[in-house]
Amino acid sequence: MSDWWQTTVGELLTLEYGKPLPEKARDGQGFPVYGSNGIVGYHSQPLVKGPGVIVGRKGTGSSGTVNFSQGDFSPIDTAFYVSVKNSAQIGMEFAHLLLVNAKLTELATQTGVPGLTRSRAYEISVALPPMPLQERIVEVIGAVDGQITALEAEAVALQGVYRAAASLLWRTSQGDEAESRPLGEVMHLDITRTPMESGTTYHLAGVLNAGKGLVDKDEFDGADTEYAAMNVLRENQVVMRKLTAWEGPITVVPAEFDGFVASNEFPTFTLASDIVPGWMKHVCRTPRLWVEMQSRVVGTVQRRKRLNPDQLLSVVLPVPSRREQEQAAEALDAIEGQIAAIRAEAARLGTVRAGLLSGLLDRTIDIESPELEV
């Protein structure tokens, strides 16, 4: 432990300014172009030979973010790229871990002109181990990263399985496409309005694109809104956002959002008795429905085009029997459950990684511990 050297980021590394790159130059194939918060495109001619570290320089919420490129890359002018002053003293992969652990985002100014200055980064005090220990730390963290990457790849593969299995939504038990019905036979407009009263607390919901569900937009007092009344969401109803409907902002209300409110831009529909809410939830996630919604929007300004309830109800889709709906929903729910479990495990490992890295660099975890064998 006595071989560790107390120093500063500025003594070890140089943060150099990225180069301006025209937007059109970021559209091609080739090497990644890095901005303040990661890859923003690709370009045929890299500006920097990799591997390398890129640090976000400008931008609210992205200043101080640290990315690592395995190969050649181009940093644009919203980012710094890192060079080491003495490669015999510190390796680039270890420099990446050192900067991640330094939590540069906490040094970035988020008011006025948001950004990270080199001078603030250079002042950070760090402990530098000898090169063999640097390599060992990189190896240990790399093993965890490998597990996280494998889990993410598994989740992506299962997403492909989910998309393929979505065809079950339209099929009978014999494998044929079910008889088509207009959504007006599947559900009906059913809106409950509640007045906004001062001193009463309401919970606001938003609808995510691509049928991804609802988002909790927090509580508010009835006196803090311009609306005289708002729509009430009820469990198992369908709710959509009329604005930008081609993006698929439609879903089935889950139990935890029962009683939430939304503006009159979010009409609600009650399903017919022969329609399974779980089946409809997955239907809301299908591009087949979004295309139909897109074809019916009205308006002259693209971002202000709306889909009215009667236009949604005119959409015609295959609707199998209730039992066949249940079977399709069960299959898709199972795949979704696996994806969620894998992502939860990846997130848990991410938390473990952060704690492990911090412990290794502040020497509260012994790098020679047998528990760190990889």
C-alpha positions in Angstrom: 0.0 0.0 0.0 2.9 2.4 0.7 3.7 2.3 -3.1 0.6 4.4 -3.8 1.3 8.0 -4.8 -0.9 10.9 -3.8 -1.2 13.3 -6.7 -3.8 15.2 -8.8 -5.6 14.6 -12.1 -3.7 17.6 -13.6 -0.3 15.9 -12.8 -1.3 12.8 -14.6 -3.6 13.7 -17.4 -4.4 16.4 -20.0 -7.9 17.2 -21.0 -7.9 18.4 -24.6 -10.7 20.2 -26.4 -12.6 18.2 -29.1 -12.8 19.6 -32.6 -16.0 21.1 -34.2 -17.4 18.6 -36.7 -20.3 19.4 -39.1 -23.6 17.7 -38.4 -23.6 16.1 -41.9 -20.2 14.5 -41.1 -21.7 12.5 -38.3 -24.2 10.6 -40.4 -21.9 8.1 -42.1 -20.3 4.8 -41.1 -17.0 4.3 -39.5 -15.6 5.5 -36.3 -17.7 6.9 -33.3 -18.1 10.6 -32.8 -18.3 11.5 -29.1 -20.1 14.5 -27.7 -20.8 15.6 -24.1 -22.9 12.5 -23.3 -21.7 9.7 -25.5 -21.8 8.7 -29.2 -23.6 11.3 -31.4 -22.8 9.7 -34.8 -20.0 8.1 -36.9 -17.4 9.5 -39.2 -15.0 7.9 -41.8 -11.9 9.7 -40.5 -11.1 9.6 -36.8 -9.4 12.5 -35.2 -7.9 10.6 -32.3 -6.2 7.2 -32.2 -7.8 5.0 -29.5 -8.4 3.5 -27.1 -9.3 6.8 -25.4 -11.3 8.5 -22.7 -13.9 11.2 -23.5 -15.3 13.6 -20.8 -18.4 15.7 -21.3 -17.5 19.4 -21.3 -20.8 21.3 -21.9 -24.4 20.7 -21.4 -26.9 20.5 -18.5 -26.9 17.0 -17.0 -24.1 15.7 -19.2 -21.1 17.8 -18.2 -18.5 15.6 -16.5 -19.8 12.3 -17.9 -17.0 9.9 -18.8 -17.0 7.5 -21.8 -14.4 5.1 -23.1 -13.7 4.3 -26.7 -12.1 0.9 -27.4 -10.8 2.1 -30.8 -10.2 5.3 -32.8 -12.7 8.1 -32.4 -13.6 11.7 -32.9 -14.4 14.1 -30.0 -16.4 17.1 -30.9 -16.2 20.5 -29.2 -18.7 19.7 -26.4 -16.2 17.2 -25.0 -12.7 16.8 -23.8 -10.5 13.9 -24.7 -7.8 12.6 -22.4 -4.2 12.0 -22.9 -1.8 10.7 -20.3 1.4 12.6 -19.6 3.5 9.6 -18.9 2.3 6.2 -20.2 4.8 4.4 -17.9 3.1 6.0 -15.0 -0.6 5.5 -15.8 -2.5 3.5 -18.4 -5.5 4.8 -20.4 -7.9 2.2 -19.1 -6.9 3.0 -15.5 -7.3 6.7 -16.2 -10.8 6.0 -17.3 -11.6 4.3 -14.0 -9.9 7.1 -12.1 -12.1 9.7 -13.8 -15.3 7.7 -13.4 -14.6 7.4 -9.7 -13.8 11.1 -9.4 -17.5 11.9 -10.1 -16.8 14.8 -12.4 -20.5 15.4 -12.9 -20.6 16.8 -9.3 -18.0 19.4 -10.3 -19.8 20.6 -13.3 -21.7 23.9 -13.2 -25.4 23.3 -14.0 -26.5 26.9 -13.9 -25.6 29.9 -16.1 -23.6 28.3 -18.8 -23.4 24.7 -17.7 -20.1 22.9 -18.1 -17.0 21.4 -16.7 -13.8 23.4 -16.6 -10.3 21.8 -16.9 -9.0 23.7 -13.9 -11.6 22.1 -11.6 -10.9 18.6 -13.0 -7.2 19.1 -12.7 -7.4 20.0 -9.0 -9.0 16.6 -8.0 -6.7 14.7 -5.6 -6.2 11.0 -6.5 -4.1 8.1 -5.2 -2.2 6.4 -7.9 -1.0 2.7 -7.4 2.0 1.3 -9.2 1.4 0.0 -12.8 0.9 -3.7 -11.8 -1.9 -2.8 -9.4 -3.5 -0.5 -12.0 -3.6 -3.5 -14.4 -5.0 -5.7 -11.6 -7.8 -3.2 -10.8 -8.6 -2.8 -14.5 -8.8 -6.7 -14.8 -11.2 -7.0 -11.8 -13.5 -4.2 -12.9 -13.3 -5.5 -16.5 -14.6 -8.9 -15.3 -17.7 -7.2 -13.8 -18.1 -5.2 -16.9 -18.1 -8.4 -18.9 -20.9 -9.8 -16.9 -22.9 -6.7 -17.3 -22.4 -6.6 -21.0 -23.4 -10.3 -21.3 -26.6 -9.6 -19.4 -27.4 -6.6 -21.6 -26.8 -8.7 -24.7 -29.2 -11.3 -23.3 -31.9 -8.7 -22.6 -31.5 -7.3 -26.2 -31.8 -10.9 -27.6 -35.0 -11.4 -25.6 -36.4 -8.2 -26.9 -36.0 -9.7 -30.3 -37.9 -12.8 -29.1 -40.6 -10.5 -27.7 -41.0 -8.7 -31.1 -41.3 -12.0 -32.9 -43.7 -13.4 -30.4 -46.0 -10.4 -30.7 -47.5 -12.0 -33.8 -49.3 -14.3 -31.3 -51.6 -11.3 -30.5 -53.3 -11.7 -33.8 -53.5 -15.5 -34.1 -56.1 -18.1 -33.3 -55.1 -21.4 -31.6 -54.9 -22.9 -35.2 -52.3 -20.3 -36.2 -54.6 -18.3 -38.5 -55.0 -14.6 -38.3 -58.1 -13.8 -36.2 -61.2 -12.1 -37.6 -60.7 -8.3 -37.7 -62.8 -5.9 -35.7 -62.8 -2.1 -35.4 -61.6 -0.9 -32.0 -65.0 0.7 -31.6 -66.3 -2.8 -30.9 -63.4 -3.6 -28.6 -63.7 -0.5 -26.4 -65.6 2.7 -26.0 -64.8 6.2 -25.0 -65.4 6.6 -21.2 -64.1 9.8 -19.6 -64.5 10.8 -16.0 -63.7 14.4 -15.2 -62.8 15.7 -11.7 -62.6 19.4 -10.8 -59.3 20.9 -9.7 -59.9 22.2 -6.2 -57.5 24.3 -4.1 -56.2 22.4 -1.1 -56.7 19.0 -2.8 -53.7 16.9 -3.9 -53.8 15.2 -7.3 -51.3 12.8 -8.9 -50.4 13.6 -12.5 -49.7 10.9 -15.1 -48.0 11.0 -18.5 -48.2 8.5 -21.3 -44.9 7.2 -22.7 -44.3 6.6 -26.4 -44.3 3.2 -28.1 -46.8 1.8 -25.6 -44.2 1.7 -22.8 -46.8 2.6 -20.2 -47.4 5.5 -17.8 -45.0 7.8 -16.0 -45.6 9.4 -12.6 -45.3 13.1 -13.0 -45.6 13.8 -9.3 -48.3 15.4 -7.0 -49.7 18.9 -7.3 -52.3 21.0 -5.6 -55.5 21.8 -7.5 -54.7 25.5 -7.2 -51.4 25.0 -9.2 -52.9 24.2 -12.5 -54.6 26.2 -15.2 -57.1 23.3 -15.8 -60.6 23.6 -14.2 -61.0 19.8 -14.5 -58.9 16.8 -15.5 -59.5 13.3 -16.7 -59.3 10.5 -14.1 -57.5 7.3 -15.0 -59.0 3.9 -13.9 -57.3 0.5 -13.8 -57.6 -1.5 -17.0 -58.8 1.5 -19.0 -56.9 2.4 -22.2 -55.5 5.9 -22.2 -53.8 7.7 -25.1 -52.2 11.0 -25.8 -53.9 12.8 -28.7 -50.8 14.9 -29.5 -48.1 13.2 -31.6 -50.1 10.0 -31.7 -47.9 8.5 -34.4 -45.3 7.9 -31.7 -47.5 5.3 -30.0 -48.5 7.1 -26.8 -51.2 4.6 -25.8 -51.4 2.0 -23.0 -53.6 0.2 -20.5 -53.7 1.7 -17.0 -52.1 -0.5 -14.4 -53.4 -0.8 -10.8 -50.7 1.5 -9.4 -51.9 4.4 -11.5 -55.6 4.0 -10.7 -57.0 7.5 -9.7 -54.2 9.5 -11.3 -55.2 12.4 -13.5 -54.3 13.8 -16.9 -55.5 16.7 -19.0 -58.2 16.4 -21.7 -55.4 15.6 -24.2 -55.5 12.1 -22.7 -58.9 10.5 -23.4 -59.7 7.2 -21.7 -61.6 4.1 -23.0 -63.2 1.2 -21.2 -62.6 -2.3 -22.8 -65.4 -4.6 -23.8 -66.0 -7.7 -21.6 -64.5 -10.1 -24.1 -61.2 -8.2 -24.2 -58.3 -9.1 -21.9 -56.5 -5.9 -20.5 -53.2 -7.8 -20.6 -53.7 -8.6 -24.3 -54.5 -5.0 -25.0 -51.4 -3.8 -23.1 -49.3 -5.7 -25.6 -51.3 -4.6 -28.6 -50.5 -1.0 -27.5 -46.8 -1.9 -27.9 -47.1 -3.1 -31.5 -46.0 -1.0 -34.6 -49.0 -2.4 -36.3 -51.3 -0.3 -34.1 -49.0 2.8 -34.3 -49.0 2.8 -38.1 -52.8 2.8 -38.0 -52.8 5.6 -35.6 -50.3 7.6 -37.7 -52.5 7.2 -40.8 -55.4 8.9 -39.1 -53.8 11.9 -37.4 -55.1 15.3 -38.4 -53.5 18.8 -38.5 -51.2 20.9 -40.6 -48.2 21.3 -38.3 -46.4 18.0 -37.8 -45.7 18.3 -34.1 -49.2 19.5 -33.4 -51.1 16.8 -35.3 -53.7 15.0 -33.2 -55.5 11.7 -33.1 -59.1 12.1 -32.0 -60.9 9.3 -30.1 -63.3 8.5 -33.0 -60.3 8.1 -35.3 -58.6 5.7 -32.9 -61.9 3.7 -32.7 -62.0 3.4 -36.4 -58.7 1.3 -36.4 -59.4 -2.3 -37.5 -57.2 -5.1 -36.0 -57.4 -8.9 -35.7 -59.0 -9.9 -32.4 -58.8 -13.5 -31.3 -61.1 -15.1 -28.7 -60.7 -14.2 -25.0 -58.9 -17.5 -24.2 -56.5 -17.0 -27.1 -55.9 -13.4 -25.9 -55.1 -14.7 -22.4 -52.6 -17.3 -23.9 -50.8 -14.6 -26.0 -50.6 -12.2 -23.0 -49.2 -14.9 -20.7 -46.5 -15.8 -23.2 -45.5 -12.2 -23.7 -45.7 -11.4 -20.0 -43.3 -14.3 -19.4 -40.7 -12.9 -21.9 -41.1 -9.4 -20.4 -40.6 -10.8 -16.9 -37.3 -12.4 -18.0 -36.1 -9.2 -19.6 -37.0 -7.2 -16.4 -35.2 -9.8 -14.2 -32.0 -9.7 -16.4 -32.0 -5.9 -16.4 -32.5 -5.8 -12.7 -29.5 -8.1 -12.3 -27.4 -5.8 -14.6 -28.4 -2.8 -12.5 -27.5 -4.6 -9.3 -24.1 -5.5 -10.8 -23.7 -1.8 -11.8 -24.2 -0.8 -8.2 -21.7 -3.4 -7.1 -19.2 -2.2 -9.7 -19.4 1.4 -8.5 -18.8 0.3 -4.8 -16.1 -2.1 -5.8 -14.3 0.6 -7.9 -14.6 3.1 -5.1 -13.3 0.6 -2.5 -10.3 -0.4 -4.7 -9.3 3.2 -5.3 -9.6 4.4 -1.8 -7.9 1.2 -0.6 -10.7 0.0 1.7 -10.8 -3.1 -0.4 -7.5 -5.1 -0.6 -6.7 -5.6 -4.3 -4.9 -8.8 -3.3 -8.0 -10.3 -1.6 -8.7 -13.9 -2.8 -12.4 -12.7 -3.2 -11.2 -10.7 -6.2 -10.0 -13.6 -8.3 -11.3 -13.4 -11.9 
